[in-house]
Amino acid sequence: MSLGLIGIIASLGLLMYLAYRGINVLILAPILALLATLMAGGPLLATYTQVFMPALGKYAITYFPLFLLGAIFGKVMDVSGSAKAIADFIVDKVGAQRAILAITLACGILTYGGVSLFVVAFAVFPIAAALFKESGIPKRLIPATIALGSFTFTMTALPGTPAIQNAIPSPYFSTNAFAAPGLGIIAGLIMFGGGVAWLQYRSNKLVAAGEVYEPPVMKGGGFLGLGGGGKRTDERTAERGDDGAVLVENGAPAVEASEADEQLMDRPSVPLALAFFPIVVVIALNYALVNWIFPSMDFAYLEQDAYGNVGIDDVAGIWGIIVALVASIVIAVGTNWTRIGDVKGAVNEGTMGSLLPIFNTASEVGYGAVISSLAAFTTIKDAVLGVSGNPLISLALSVNVLAGITGSASGGMSIALEALGDQFKTMAVEQGISLELVHRVTAISSGGFDALPHNGAVITLLAICGLSHRQSYKDIAVVAIAVPVLALVTIIVLGSLFGSF
């Protein structure tokens, strides 16, 4: 094994370990990229300024509007009371006796409508805690229930979701957020149905064994409950997630759970129609833009060098989400102006909350660009592409592995597409595979191994709920890794047999 290949492997291993230990990826990614470069005998400064930073900048230029608008929209929906109103409505209609289903649906509707999963977690946890306690369901199942509704089927599978994971493939494959809608719905139903079934099974089993709402006291529960002594995993730092601001610092949520409860109870009352309207607009307007409005307009000017010499298909996916989110923000603010109170403060807070996530992910993309530029990466690329002659299988494997290593769905997918996106597209075209199918497989692949224990969203969610990996991670792994991977395999098989639909 060459020294360059050892450097790549060591760099990836350190990235996974140190990210779990809470070191900020903004500094971690360039250092480890340069470590791999050093071991490969490459020039450090040139690699940093000419490879790492341009890749980081390209990603930020392309996707910053989505991070920015998504963060603002989530904040407005939160402070206006709209998020709480929707969650309360779902719980009321489904019933407290079906608490797992109610919380999953509440989280799913909010995240499918564009609300940040971190906003959803803070907004829904107090409701989930009350419901689970009333129903006698063990508290340890709350994180997995919120995870199921927040970062599985609405993040990667359902067509039209404005999640960044569903937007990233668009520029690479000239697709949009509604790519392969039938397959996406099938995958979403597998994730939703399989996840709810598992959690209900676990609830029945735990209750039958005599466990009540409050979890047993854990002593010496290290990472995944292994090892004595040491620091409990719910006390570890976490400075990043897929698409939210810093919520865990130095072992505690940036906003303590009790403080979040009080803030939630202070939210104003919102008429249900007004609460749902911005969410409906996000999905409906995005669909209308990419399927009807944009195709009917003349965008010949995009072929000019000044506008990147592209076609409308190359940008429609991103444009649709941008316009839909802007319209929804305007509607949410306009219909809740008096309820929000400090509109400027809400917008400013959402704006600042978007900066760390976009640059965290962009740094991971820069890291991937450096790794893929090294000569030793050819060995890895050949191994990935040689796994199968079917590009869907090779793509699913590479995205899952990189998402698992980085602990980030968007980061792992971006690295894989930056390094191998052109090859996968060429292979798909040559084999007559629909690029819409490739888009959907890419998105769903990002939501599999990303939820390993070092994932920032997982750590943050556990901190919000006041639970440890030992208590709750097993169920998170089933609903956020095992079931999504099953859904991924299913749509690869269906797509290979019947094509995209």
Backbone hydrogen bonds, N-H to C=O, Kabsch-Sander energy under -0.5 kcal/mol:
donor,donor_aa,acceptor,acceptor_aa,energy
6,I,2,S,-2.1
7,G,3,L,-2.3
8,I,4,G,-1.8
9,I,5,L,-2.3
10,A,6,I,-2.9
11,S,7,G,-2.5
12,L,8,I,-2.5
13,G,9,I,-2.4
14,L,10,A,-2.5
15,L,11,S,-2.2
16,M,12,L,-2.1
17,Y,13,G,-2.3
18,L,14,L,-3.0
19,A,15,L,-1.8
20,Y,16,M,-1.6
21,R,17,Y,-1.6
22,G,19,A,-1.2
23,I,18,L,-2.2
27,I,24,N,-1.1
28,L,24,N,-2.2
29,A,25,V,-2.5
31,I,27,I,-1.4
32,L,28,L,-2.4
33,A,29,A,-2.2
34,L,30,P,-2.3
35,L,31,I,-1.7
36,A,32,L,-2.0
37,T,33,A,-1.9
38,L,34,L,-2.8
39,M,35,L,-2.2
40,A,36,A,-1.2
41,G,38,L,-1.2
42,G,37,T,-2.8
47,T,43,P,-1.4
48,Y,44,L,-2.4
49,T,45,L,-2.7
50,Q,46,A,-2.4
51,V,47,T,-1.4
52,F,47,T,-2.7
53,M,48,Y,-2.3
55,A,51,V,-1.6
56,L,52,F,-2.3
57,G,53,M,-3.0
58,K,54,P,-2.5
59,Y,55,A,-2.0
60,A,56,L,-2.4
61,I,57,G,-2.7
62,T,58,K,-1.8
63,Y,59,Y,-2.7
64,F,60,A,-2.1
66,L,63,Y,-0.7
67,F,63,Y,-1.8
68,L,64,F,-3.0
69,L,65,P,-2.7
70,G,66,L,-2.2
71,A,67,F,-2.1
72,I,68,L,-2.2
73,F,69,L,-2.8
74,G,70,G,-2.3
75,K,71,A,-2.0
76,V,72,I,-2.6
77,M,73,F,-2.6
78,D,74,G,-1.6
79,V,75,K,-2.8
80,S,76,V,-1.9
81,G,78,D,-1.3
82,S,77,M,-0.6
83,A,77,M,-2.5
85,A,81,G,-2.2
86,I,82,S,-2.2
87,A,83,A,-2.1
88,D,84,K,-2.8
89,F,85,A,-2.0
90,I,86,I,-2.3
91,V,87,A,-2.3
92,D,88,D,-2.3
93,K,89,F,-2.3
94,V,90,I,-2.7
95,G,91,V,-2.5
98,R,95,G,-1.5
99,A,96,A,-0.9
102,A,98,R,-2.6
103,I,99,A,-2.6
104,T,100,I,-2.1
105,L,101,L,-2.4
106,A,102,A,-2.4
107,C,103,I,-2.5
108,G,104,T,-2.5
109,I,105,L,-2.7
110,L,106,A,-1.8
111,T,107,C,-2.6
112,Y,108,G,-2.4
113,G,109,I,-1.3
114,G,111,T,-1.4
115,V,110,L,-2.3
120,V,116,S,-2.4
121,A,117,L,-2.2
122,F,118,F,-2.2
123,A,119,V,-2.4
124,V,120,V,-2.8
125,F,121,A,-2.0
128,A,124,V,-2.9
129,A,125,F,-3.0
130,A,126,P,-1.9
131,L,127,I,-2.4
132,F,128,A,-3.0
133,K,129,A,-2.1
134,E,130,A,-2.3
135,S,131,L,-2.4
136,G,132,F,-1.0
137,I,132,F,-2.1
139,K,213,Y,-3.3
141,L,138,P,-1.7
142,I,139,K,-2.3
145,T,141,L,-1.9
146,I,142,I,-2.5
147,A,143,P,-2.7
148,L,144,A,-2.5
149,G,145,T,-1.7
150,S,146,I,-1.8
151,F,147,A,-2.6
153,F,148,L,-0.6
155,M,152,T,-0.7
156,T,152,T,-1.7
157,A,152,T,-0.5
157,A,153,F,-1.0
158,L,153,F,-2.5
160,G,177,A,-3.1
161,T,158,L,-1.5
166,N,163,A,-1.5
167,A,163,A,-0.7
167,A,164,I,-0.8
168,I,164,I,-2.2
170,S,167,A,-1.2
172,Y,168,I,-0.5
172,Y,169,P,-0.5
173,F,169,P,-1.9
174,S,170,S,-1.5
175,T,170,S,-1.2
179,A,176,N,-1.7
182,G,501,F,-0.9
184,G,180,A,-2.3
185,I,181,P,-2.5
186,I,182,G,-2.2
187,A,183,L,-2.6
188,G,184,G,-2.6
189,L,185,I,-2.6
190,I,186,I,-2.1
191,M,187,A,-2.4
192,F,188,G,-2.9
193,G,189,L,-3.0
194,G,190,I,-2.6
195,G,191,M,-2.2
196,V,192,F,-2.5
197,A,193,G,-2.3
198,W,194,G,-2.1
199,L,195,G,-2.4
200,Q,196,V,-2.5
201,Y,197,A,-2.3
202,R,198,W,-2.8
203,S,199,L,-2.4
204,N,200,Q,-2.5
205,K,201,Y,-2.3
206,L,202,R,-2.8
207,V,203,S,-2.6
208,A,204,N,-2.2
209,A,205,K,-1.4
210,G,207,V,-1.6
211,E,206,L,-2.5
222,G,220,G,-1.4
222,G,227,G,-1.3
225,G,222,G,-3.3
226,L,223,F,-1.7
233,T,221,G,-0.8
235,E,232,R,-1.8
236,R,233,T,-1.2
238,A,248,V,-0.6
248,V,238,A,-0.8
249,E,252,A,-3.0
252,A,249,E,-1.4
254,A,247,L,-3.9
255,V,247,L,-0.5
260,A,256,E,-2.5
261,D,257,A,-2.4
262,E,258,S,-2.0
263,Q,259,E,-2.4
264,L,260,A,-2.4
265,M,261,D,-2.2
266,D,262,E,-1.2
267,R,264,L,-1.6
275,A,271,P,-1.9
276,F,272,L,-2.3
277,F,273,A,-1.9
279,I,276,F,-0.5
280,V,276,F,-2.2
281,V,277,F,-2.2
282,V,278,P,-1.8
283,I,279,I,-1.5
284,A,280,V,-2.8
285,L,281,V,-2.5
286,N,281,V,-0.5
286,N,282,V,-1.3
287,Y,283,I,-2.1
288,A,284,A,-2.4
289,L,285,L,-2.5
290,V,286,N,-2.1
291,N,287,Y,-1.9
292,W,288,A,-2.2
293,I,288,A,-2.8
294,F,289,L,-2.8
296,S,292,W,-0.9
296,S,293,I,-0.8
297,M,294,F,-1.7
299,F,297,M,-0.7
302,L,299,F,-1.9
303,E,300,A,-1.9
304,Q,301,Y,-1.8
307,Y,304,Q,-1.4
308,G,305,D,-1.7
309,N,304,Q,-2.2
310,V,302,L,-1.9
314,D,311,G,-1.3
315,V,311,G,-0.6
315,V,312,I,-1.0
316,A,312,I,-2.4
319,W,315,V,-2.9
320,G,316,A,-2.7
321,I,317,G,-1.2
322,I,318,I,-2.3
323,V,319,W,-2.6
324,A,320,G,-2.2
325,L,321,I,-2.6
326,V,322,I,-2.4
327,A,323,V,-2.5
328,S,324,A,-2.1
329,I,325,L,-2.5
330,V,326,V,-2.4
331,I,327,A,-2.3
332,A,328,S,-2.9
333,V,329,I,-2.8
334,G,330,V,-2.8
335,T,331,I,-2.5
336,N,332,A,-0.6
336,N,333,V,-0.6
337,W,334,G,-0.5
340,I,336,N,-2.7
341,G,337,W,-1.5
342,D,340,I,-1.7
343,V,341,G,-1.6
346,A,342,D,-2.1
347,V,343,V,-2.6
348,N,344,K,-2.7
349,E,345,G,-2.5
350,G,346,A,-2.4
351,T,347,V,-2.5
352,M,348,N,-2.6
353,G,349,E,-2.0
354,S,350,G,-0.7
354,S,351,T,-1.2
355,L,351,T,-0.5
355,L,352,M,-1.0
356,L,352,M,-0.7
358,I,354,S,-1.7
359,F,355,L,-2.0
360,N,356,L,-2.6
361,T,357,P,-2.3
362,A,358,I,-2.5
363,S,359,F,-2.0
364,E,360,N,-1.6
365,V,361,T,-1.9
366,G,362,A,-2.3
367,Y,363,S,-2.3
368,G,364,E,-2.3
369,A,365,V,-2.2
370,V,366,G,-1.9
371,I,367,Y,-2.4
372,S,368,G,-2.6
373,S,369,A,-0.9
373,S,370,V,-0.7
374,L,370,V,-0.7
374,L,371,I,-1.1
377,F,374,L,-1.3
378,T,375,A,-1.5
379,T,376,A,-1.0
380,I,376,A,-0.9
381,K,377,F,-3.1
382,D,378,T,-2.7
383,A,379,T,-1.8
384,V,380,I,-2.6
385,L,381,K,-2.9
386,G,382,D,-1.4
387,V,384,V,-1.2
393,I,390,N,-0.8
394,S,390,N,-1.7
395,L,391,P,-2.6
396,A,392,L,-2.3
397,L,393,I,-2.3
398,S,394,S,-2.4
399,V,395,L,-2.5
400,N,396,A,-2.1
401,V,397,L,-2.4
402,L,398,S,-2.3
403,A,399,V,-2.5
404,G,400,N,-2.2
405,I,401,V,-2.3
406,T,402,L,-2.4
407,G,403,A,-1.5
408,S,403,A,-1.1
412,G,408,S,-2.5
413,M,409,A,-2.1
414,S,410,S,-2.1
415,I,411,G,-2.2
416,A,412,G,-2.2
417,L,413,M,-2.6
418,E,414,S,-2.5
419,A,415,I,-2.0
420,L,416,A,-2.9
421,G,417,L,-2.0
424,F,420,L,-2.5
425,K,421,G,-2.4
426,T,422,D,-2.5
427,M,423,Q,-2.6
428,A,424,F,-2.3
429,V,425,K,-2.5
430,E,426,T,-2.5
431,Q,427,M,-1.8
432,G,429,V,-1.1
433,I,428,A,-3.0
438,V,434,S,-1.8
439,H,435,L,-2.4
440,R,436,E,-2.2
441,V,437,L,-2.6
442,T,438,V,-2.5
443,A,439,H,-2.5
444,I,440,R,-2.5
445,S,441,V,-2.4
446,S,442,T,-1.4
447,G,443,A,-0.6
447,G,444,I,-1.1
448,G,445,S,-1.1
451,A,448,G,-1.4
452,L,449,F,-1.2
455,N,452,L,-2.4
456,G,407,G,-0.7
459,I,455,N,-2.2
460,T,456,G,-2.4
461,L,457,A,-2.6
462,L,458,V,-2.3
463,A,459,I,-2.0
464,I,460,T,-2.5
465,C,461,L,-2.0
466,G,462,L,-0.9
467,L,462,L,-2.4
472,S,468,S,-2.1
473,Y,469,H,-2.6
476,I,472,S,-1.5
477,A,473,Y,-3.0
478,V,474,K,-1.5
479,V,475,D,-2.2
480,A,476,I,-2.8
481,I,477,A,-1.5
482,A,477,A,-2.3
483,V,478,V,-2.7
485,V,481,I,-2.3
486,L,482,A,-2.0
487,A,483,V,-2.3
488,L,484,P,-2.4
489,V,485,V,-2.5
490,T,486,L,-2.0
491,I,487,A,-2.2
492,I,488,L,-2.0
493,V,489,V,-2.2
494,L,490,T,-2.7
495,G,491,I,-3.0
496,S,492,I,-2.3
497,L,493,V,-1.8
498,F,494,L,-3.2
499,G,495,G,-1.8
